[in-house]
């Protein structure tokens, strides 16, 4: 965008010394005075051949100066309107002319010339002007006689010459302004690119057409762990290794490449990066070098983990419970979080082993890194190695083009949680032991060793010590994993925590579902505490979802619980509540009778709405006809 003309000054766009010399020579050769002024009336050049008459007689009078300026303005306006040099007679009878200097339709200044006569002035007019201005008449007449008399055609010729000069100045001013704008845009573009170059999260190397590094950014210095001065003027092949022919193809074949995995030997060890490169050509298509982008694979994995949800969300504050057993486990887990040792979490299914693993990660020094959870029991045996270690292209039939990193790589810089570690096949246990010892992995079908920086947390619902005795789990792996052991007590051993956990889940899920539960019948808590909870916390969570879904009011009642919790079969041998066994059984029987009566009334209502049509009633109830017939027999309902 062109700079606003109002902000442009004429003196910044013209060569004043050259114009001054031109004016002086023009005045000497033609005898015509000239002067360049800007649009504010300020002189840009010194007057050439400025007459004593105008300077010392006319303009010495305030009125004379005022009339001179008005005449100049009139002449400049005439020239602007006609697009021709304006030749006019001033108030003192002298012939002047004006040629405007125009830029994009706006006047930047004017060339004034003249101060000549085309004929001798009359004494009468001289007396009149001198009297009006209040100057000495004799001096006035003596001075005006010094003014040269020039033929009219010569005056117009001189005006045309200066008008051509004005046009030339206008064009030069435009070109100068355009050049300044172009230079400004170039500087701005360079500064923008420079800022982008130095604020990118990827490393950038600029090479010439011989593969020599000419420029690097800060991230590239961090990747190589060397100052920029040690990277410049080095061969890119020397810096990035000989096994990178695709990089050489940039300046040898002008061939770009995208997302190639490379390994860089930096001072801190071997660094795994993702690289892209593109040749740079000039306006004639000639190669002038190339740009190489380096992105540490750790950053790529962190991005993938963040987008795929591989993040830990639970903290120790999310673990609800006050019983001594759970408090002891939380204390030990908190201590484990401060260290770097491997952790083995043992507990039944549904006790919250992953919650503890996430809490440990979130309180550790690795909390800013990824948290990758792997259920070893859910991955098919034949896919376990490729899932954990990754693979290269063509490693096996059906392998993804370009290969794929494994879970260990994705977890690098953070924590990997291996759930159900007891279900890991023996052949994989050997490979896992090697990862723990060396912190390095090799993808399937590849021979490149990839360093991984991770902490391993394992969990199992089996007794691994017994599995070692049975020969199902390697003893050396067991000892490497069992550095810190956490045992999570089952819910049935945490009877005093059940009311707290139940109410916490009610409030949390109620808010999420937009349903407020204000009251819980005490009998509900009694029934929950007497239940054995084979599914532990996970089963309790399912129960909470059920009671919130079917509760019609803001109170949870015993009839909202599933039948297997209400019936006597769900009772423990010894009651752990204040109710006796007989009282609990009687309470359950009463609740069961109430539920049966409620179901009987519902069936009658559906049959009445369907006019006794069994098929329609069963369809409305969402059950099979045979089920409806069975329930009708159970409640002695005839068709």
Secondary structure, 3 states (H helix, E strand, C coil): CCCCHHHCCHHHCCCHHHHHHHHHHHHHHHCCEEEEEECCCCECCCCECCCHHHHHHHCCCHHHHHHHHHHHHHHHHHHHHHCCCEEEECCCCCEEEEEEEEECCEEEEEEEEEEEECCCCCHHHHHHHHHHHCCCHHHHHHHHCCCCECCHHHHHHHHHHHHHHHHHHHHHHHHHHHHHHHHHHHHHHHHHHHHHHHHCCCEEEEECCCCEEEEECHHHHHHHCCCHHHHCCCEHHHHHCCCCHHHHHHHHHCCCEEEEEEEEEECCEEEEEEEEEEEEECCCCCEEEEEEEEEEHHHHHHHHHHHHCCCCCCCHHHCCCCCHHHHHHHHHHHHHHCCCCCEEEECCCCCCHHHHHHHHHHCCCCCCCCEEEEECCCCCHHHHHHHHHEECCCCCCCCCCCCEECHHHHCCCCEEEEECHHHCCHHHHHHHHHHHHHCEEECECCCCEEECCCEEEEEECCCHHHHHHHCCCCHHHHHHHCCEEEECCCHHHCHHHHHHHHHHHHHHHHHHHCCCCCEECHHHHHHHHHCCCCCHHHHHHHHHHHHHHHCCCCEECHHHCCHHHHCHHHCCCCCCCCCCHHHHHHHHHHHHHHHHHHHHHHHHHHHHHCCCCHHHHHHHHCCCHHHHHHHHHHCCCCC
